[in-house]
Amino acid sequence: MKRLGLFALIALSLSLQAQTLTEALGYGLPVVVVNTVNGEEPKADRIDAPEGCLGVSITNVTKVPGRVRIYYPGVAENPVFDSGNYDENKSGMLFKVRGNTSAIDDKRPFCIMLQKEADMLLRDDQGMSDKEWALLKPKGWPQYPCPIAAMIGNKITEILRVADWIPEGKYVNLIVNDDFRGFYYLTETIERNEKCRINVDEQTGYISEIDPYWWNKDVCVESPRLLRNAYKFTFKYPDSSDITEEQLDAFREYLDLFNASLTDGTYPLYIDVESCARWLLAHQILGTWDAAGSNMFIIRRDNHSKLQMGPLWDFDSILRVSGTWTSIMSVHYFGYMLTGSPNRILARKMIHIWESEKERITSDH
């Protein structure tokens, strides 16, 4: 009943346009209210991929200072969260456009960069505080809109225990400078935070991504197992402005060992096979169509650890594949491990996990 009630509230938010905070709260969802200094709108320009590369992204992204508040239905007079006015490194926030292809549409996703750590999901636990949050536009694929894709995707990743941390979020309506922007998904972002997000060693850990948008990043690493010019590794941690040549050399050295291991089947020495199996199985169950646009995070916690798959992110193309294998199974390192390696360790692990978890996944609960 609770889930059906949420669906009804989402449908209402998608079909109506509020004029005031009170009207927006009448839709039954929390409302995020952003007020920027002087009402300035964050800007970003479109940039197309170079020849031979993939995708569309944004450049010249501006960060606009301001204040963010969250209101719950029934208590419109008092916000349940208030960042305060902007004061660098003390209060308020910076507001910017985020994303790649999704940022080209009229309804853009945003990033909220708090100046003081807080938990915008209000979970009564200061340990969940962070500075970076995202407002995603939950729409799904144009031909198959699914505004609750994030809820479905995160539930499957939770059941399958794909990662030890899964980004949490909640559906909200958004008002920016008194302009009702409608239905969004307020969520944690992929980043290092040893308390409440991804815990990797500050000096030797990595959060990397097999990234089709590498051409719009400052730092990237090539791999012979990735389609030339289409994908390279980029980094969520360390930040591109902080990463050192020593850290990049260490990343390349381990990547070379992993690449070589795919040929002789010794890859379990370098990657956590169970992590990879659960990640792939989640994509198969979800029916992910877009291998290029589905963010692929690979973590190494420290220089004594194996590679691990990070949490799933970007569920826009789920529920579009059935009765066949998703394209993710055949690309990048996954195709080598499943069909090109002299052993079938990864495939056997996926079968074992499915047999163990299928009743939980297919139950009504």
C-alpha positions as CSV (number, residue, x, y, z in Angstrom):
1,M,0.0,0.0,0.0
2,K,2.8,2.4,0.8
3,R,4.5,1.6,-2.5
4,L,1.2,2.2,-4.4
5,G,0.8,5.5,-2.6
6,L,4.3,6.6,-3.7
7,F,3.4,5.7,-7.3
8,A,0.3,7.8,-7.1
9,L,2.2,10.8,-5.8
10,I,4.8,10.4,-8.6
11,A,2.1,10.3,-11.2
12,L,0.6,13.4,-9.8
13,S,3.9,15.3,-9.7
14,L,4.5,14.4,-13.4
15,S,1.1,15.6,-14.5
16,L,0.8,18.9,-12.7
17,Q,2.7,22.2,-12.4
18,A,2.7,24.0,-9.1
19,Q,3.0,27.7,-8.7
20,T,3.9,28.0,-5.0
21,L,5.6,26.0,-2.3
22,T,2.2,25.2,-0.7
23,E,0.9,23.9,-4.0
24,A,4.0,21.8,-4.5
25,L,3.7,20.3,-1.0
26,G,0.1,19.4,-1.9
27,Y,1.4,16.8,-4.3
28,G,2.5,14.8,-1.2
29,L,6.3,14.6,-1.9
30,P,9.1,16.5,-0.2
31,V,10.0,19.7,-1.9
32,V,13.6,20.9,-2.4
33,V,13.8,24.7,-2.7
34,V,16.9,26.3,-4.2
35,N,17.5,30.0,-4.1
36,T,20.7,31.2,-5.8
37,V,22.4,34.6,-5.2
38,N,20.7,37.2,-7.4
39,G,18.6,34.5,-8.9
40,E,21.4,33.4,-11.2
41,E,20.8,30.2,-13.2
42,P,23.7,27.7,-13.5
43,K,25.0,27.4,-17.0
44,A,26.6,24.7,-19.2
45,D,27.3,24.5,-22.9
46,R,26.9,21.5,-25.1
47,I,30.1,19.8,-26.4
48,D,30.1,17.0,-29.0
49,A,32.6,14.2,-28.9
50,P,35.7,14.3,-31.2
51,E,35.6,12.2,-34.3
52,G,35.8,8.5,-33.5
53,C,34.6,9.0,-29.9
54,L,31.2,8.6,-28.3
55,G,28.6,10.8,-26.7
56,V,27.6,14.4,-26.0
57,S,28.5,16.2,-22.9
58,I,28.7,19.7,-21.3
59,T,31.5,22.2,-20.8
60,N,31.9,25.8,-19.4
61,V,29.9,24.6,-16.3
62,T,29.3,27.4,-13.8
63,K,28.8,26.9,-10.0
64,V,26.3,29.3,-8.6
65,P,26.2,30.1,-4.9
66,G,23.0,29.9,-3.0
67,R,20.8,28.3,-0.3
68,V,18.9,25.0,-0.3
69,R,16.0,24.0,1.9
70,I,13.8,20.9,2.1
71,Y,10.2,21.0,3.2
72,Y,8.0,18.1,4.1
73,P,4.2,18.0,3.4
74,G,2.3,19.2,6.5
75,V,5.0,21.4,7.8
76,A,5.4,24.1,5.1
77,E,6.3,26.9,7.5
78,N,9.5,25.3,8.7
79,P,12.0,23.5,6.5
80,V,13.3,20.2,7.8
81,F,16.7,21.0,6.2
82,D,18.3,24.4,5.7
83,S,21.8,24.9,4.4
84,G,21.8,28.6,5.4
85,N,22.9,31.4,3.1
86,Y,26.1,31.0,1.1
87,D,29.3,31.5,3.1
88,E,32.3,29.7,1.5
89,N,33.3,26.6,3.5
90,K,30.8,27.5,6.2
91,S,27.2,27.4,5.0
92,G,25.0,27.4,1.9
93,M,25.8,25.6,-1.3
94,L,27.1,25.7,-4.9
95,F,24.6,24.7,-7.5
96,K,25.6,23.4,-10.9
97,V,24.4,21.4,-13.9
98,R,25.7,17.8,-13.9
99,G,25.6,14.8,-16.3
100,N,26.5,14.2,-19.9
101,T,23.8,13.4,-22.5
102,S,21.1,14.0,-19.8
103,A,22.4,17.5,-19.3
104,I,21.5,18.5,-22.9
105,D,17.7,18.3,-22.4
106,D,15.6,21.2,-21.2
107,K,15.1,19.5,-17.8
108,R,18.7,19.3,-16.5
109,P,20.1,17.3,-13.6
110,F,21.9,19.2,-11.0
111,C,24.6,18.9,-8.3
112,I,24.3,20.4,-4.9
113,M,27.7,21.1,-3.3
114,L,27.1,21.9,0.4
115,Q,29.7,24.1,2.1
116,K,29.2,22.1,5.3
117,E,28.6,18.4,5.5
118,A,25.1,17.3,6.2
119,D,22.7,14.5,5.4
120,M,20.1,15.8,3.0
121,L,18.2,12.5,3.3
122,L,17.6,13.2,7.0
123,R,18.3,9.8,8.3
124,D,19.0,10.9,11.9
125,D,22.7,9.8,11.7
126,Q,25.4,12.4,11.4
127,G,27.7,9.7,10.1
128,M,25.7,9.9,6.8
129,S,26.8,13.5,6.2
130,D,28.5,14.6,3.0
131,K,28.9,17.7,0.9
132,E,28.0,16.4,-2.5
133,W,24.4,15.5,-3.6
134,A,22.7,15.1,-6.9
135,L,19.2,15.9,-8.2
136,L,18.6,13.5,-11.1
137,K,15.7,13.6,-13.5
138,P,14.0,10.2,-13.2
139,K,12.5,9.5,-16.6
140,G,13.9,6.3,-18.0
141,W,14.3,5.7,-21.8
142,P,12.3,8.0,-24.1
143,Q,10.5,5.0,-25.7
144,Y,9.9,3.3,-22.4
145,P,9.6,6.0,-19.6
146,C,10.1,4.6,-16.1
147,P,10.3,7.4,-13.5
148,I,10.9,4.9,-10.7
149,A,13.9,3.2,-12.4
150,A,16.2,4.2,-9.6
151,M,14.0,2.5,-7.0
152,I,13.9,-0.7,-9.1
153,G,17.6,-0.7,-9.8
154,N,18.7,0.0,-6.2
155,K,16.3,-2.7,-4.9
156,I,17.9,-5.4,-7.2
157,T,21.4,-4.3,-6.3
158,E,20.5,-4.4,-2.6
159,I,19.0,-8.0,-2.9
160,L,22.1,-9.1,-4.8
161,R,24.5,-7.3,-2.5
162,V,26.4,-5.9,-5.5
163,A,28.4,-3.5,-3.3
164,D,28.8,-2.8,0.4
165,W,27.4,0.7,-0.2
166,I,24.4,1.5,-2.5
167,P,23.5,5.2,-3.1
168,E,20.3,6.1,-1.3
169,G,17.8,8.7,-2.4
170,K,14.3,9.9,-2.3
171,Y,11.8,11.3,-4.8
172,V,11.1,15.1,-4.5
173,N,9.8,18.0,-6.3
174,L,12.1,20.9,-7.1
175,I,11.7,24.7,-7.0
176,V,14.5,26.9,-8.2
177,N,14.2,30.6,-7.7
178,D,10.4,30.4,-7.4
179,D,10.2,28.4,-10.6
180,F,8.7,24.9,-10.2
181,R,10.9,22.4,-12.0
182,G,8.9,19.3,-11.1
183,F,9.9,15.7,-10.3
184,Y,13.5,14.8,-9.3
185,Y,15.4,12.1,-7.5
186,L,17.6,13.5,-4.6
187,T,20.5,11.1,-4.1
188,E,23.9,10.4,-2.7
189,T,26.7,10.5,-5.3
190,I,29.6,8.2,-6.1
191,E,32.6,9.4,-4.2
192,R,35.1,8.6,-1.5
193,N,33.8,9.0,2.1
194,E,35.2,6.5,4.5
195,K,32.2,7.0,6.9
196,C,29.2,6.6,4.7
197,R,30.0,6.1,1.0
198,I,32.9,4.3,-0.7
199,N,35.8,3.6,1.6
200,V,39.1,3.5,-0.2
201,D,42.5,4.3,1.2
202,E,43.3,8.0,0.9
203,Q,46.8,7.5,-0.6
204,T,46.6,4.2,-2.5
205,G,42.9,3.6,-3.2
206,Y,41.0,4.4,-6.5
207,I,37.4,4.8,-7.7
208,S,37.8,4.5,-11.4
209,E,35.3,4.4,-14.2
210,I,35.2,2.8,-17.7
211,D,34.2,6.1,-19.2
212,P,32.9,6.9,-22.8
213,Y,33.2,10.6,-21.9
214,W,36.9,10.4,-21.2
215,W,37.5,13.0,-23.9
216,N,35.8,15.6,-21.6
217,K,38.0,14.8,-18.6
218,D,41.4,16.1,-17.6
219,V,43.0,12.7,-16.7
220,C,42.4,9.3,-18.3
221,V,44.2,6.0,-18.7
222,E,44.1,3.8,-21.8
223,S,43.6,0.0,-21.7
224,P,44.1,-2.4,-24.6
225,R,41.0,-4.3,-23.5
226,L,38.8,-1.2,-24.1
227,L,37.5,-0.2,-27.6
228,R,40.1,2.3,-28.8
229,N,38.9,6.0,-28.5
230,A,35.5,4.8,-27.3
231,Y,36.4,4.2,-23.6
232,K,39.2,5.0,-21.2
233,F,39.5,4.9,-17.5
234,T,38.8,8.2,-15.6
235,F,38.7,8.8,-11.9
236,K,36.1,9.7,-9.2
237,Y,38.9,9.4,-6.7
238,P,41.5,10.8,-6.6
239,D,40.2,14.0,-8.1
240,S,41.9,14.8,-11.5
241,S,43.4,17.9,-9.9
242,D,44.9,16.0,-7.1
243,I,46.1,12.7,-8.6
244,T,49.8,12.3,-8.9
245,E,52.0,10.6,-11.5
246,E,53.0,8.0,-8.9
247,Q,49.3,7.2,-8.3
248,L,48.7,7.0,-12.1
249,D,51.7,4.7,-12.5
250,A,50.5,2.4,-9.8
251,F,47.1,2.2,-11.4
252,R,48.6,1.4,-14.8
253,E,50.9,-1.2,-13.4
254,Y,48.1,-3.1,-11.7
255,L,45.9,-2.7,-14.8
256,D,48.6,-4.3,-16.9
257,L,48.7,-7.3,-14.6
258,F,44.9,-7.6,-14.8
259,N,45.0,-7.3,-18.6
260,A,47.6,-10.1,-18.9
261,S,45.7,-12.3,-16.5
262,L,42.7,-12.5,-18.9
263,T,44.7,-14.4,-21.5
264,D,45.7,-17.2,-19.2
265,G,42.7,-17.3,-17.0
266,T,44.4,-16.1,-13.8
267,Y,42.1,-13.1,-13.5
268,P,40.8,-14.1,-10.0
269,L,44.2,-13.1,-8.7
270,Y,43.4,-9.5,-9.6
271,I,39.6,-9.0,-9.5
272,D,37.0,-10.0,-7.0
273,V,35.1,-12.5,-9.2
274,E,32.0,-12.5,-6.9
275,S,31.7,-8.7,-7.0
276,C,31.9,-8.8,-10.8
277,A,29.4,-11.7,-11.0
278,R,26.8,-9.9,-8.8
279,W,27.3,-6.7,-10.8
280,L,26.7,-8.4,-14.1
281,L,23.8,-10.5,-12.8
282,A,22.1,-7.3,-11.6
283,H,22.3,-5.8,-15.1
284,Q,21.0,-9.0,-16.6
285,I,18.0,-9.1,-14.3
286,L,17.3,-5.4,-14.8
287,G,17.5,-5.8,-18.6
288,T,19.9,-3.0,-19.1
289,W,20.1,-2.0,-22.8
290,D,22.8,0.7,-23.0
291,A,26.3,-0.6,-22.2
292,A,27.9,2.7,-23.2
293,G,25.7,4.9,-21.0
294,S,25.6,2.7,-17.9
295,N,28.3,3.9,-15.6
296,M,30.9,1.2,-14.8
297,F,32.8,1.9,-11.6
298,I,35.8,-0.2,-10.6
299,I,37.3,0.2,-7.2
300,R,40.6,-0.7,-5.7
301,R,40.5,-0.1,-2.0
302,D,44.3,0.0,-1.4
303,N,47.5,-1.4,-2.9
304,H,46.9,-4.8,-1.3
305,S,43.4,-5.3,-2.6
306,K,41.9,-6.8,-5.7
307,L,39.7,-4.8,-8.1
308,Q,36.0,-4.7,-7.2
309,M,32.9,-3.5,-9.1
310,G,31.3,-0.4,-7.6
311,P,27.6,0.2,-7.1
312,L,25.3,0.4,-10.2
313,W,24.5,3.9,-11.3
314,D,22.3,5.3,-14.1
315,F,19.2,3.1,-14.6
316,D,17.7,5.0,-17.6
317,S,17.9,2.1,-19.9
318,I,16.7,-0.8,-17.7
319,L,13.7,-3.0,-18.5
320,R,14.5,-2.9,-22.2
321,V,16.1,-6.3,-22.7
322,S,14.4,-9.6,-22.1
323,G,14.9,-13.1,-23.4
324,T,18.5,-12.5,-24.4
325,W,21.8,-11.3,-22.9
326,T,22.4,-7.7,-22.1
327,S,25.1,-6.0,-24.2
328,I,27.2,-5.4,-21.1
329,M,28.0,-9.1,-21.0
330,S,30.0,-8.9,-24.2
331,V,31.9,-5.7,-23.8
332,H,35.1,-4.6,-22.0
333,Y,36.7,-7.0,-19.6
334,F,33.4,-8.9,-19.0
335,G,33.3,-10.4,-22.4
336,Y,36.9,-11.7,-22.0
337,M,36.2,-13.2,-18.7
338,L,33.0,-14.9,-19.8
339,T,34.0,-16.2,-23.3
340,G,37.6,-15.4,-24.0
341,S,39.2,-16.9,-20.9
342,P,40.4,-20.5,-20.7
343,N,38.3,-21.0,-17.6
344,R,34.6,-20.3,-16.8
345,I,35.0,-19.2,-13.2
346,L,33.0,-16.0,-13.6
347,A,30.2,-17.8,-15.5
348,R,30.0,-20.5,-12.8
349,K,29.9,-17.9,-10.1
350,M,27.0,-16.1,-11.8
351,I,25.0,-19.3,-12.0
352,H,25.7,-20.1,-8.3
353,I,24.5,-16.6,-7.2
354,W,21.4,-16.8,-9.3
355,E,20.5,-20.2,-7.9
356,S,21.0,-18.9,-4.4
357,E,19.1,-15.6,-4.8
358,K,16.4,-16.2,-7.5
359,E,13.6,-16.8,-5.0
360,R,14.3,-13.6,-3.2
361,I,14.5,-11.6,-6.4
362,T,11.3,-13.0,-7.9
363,S,9.2,-12.9,-4.7
364,D,6.5,-10.3,-4.1
365,H,8.5,-8.9,-1.3
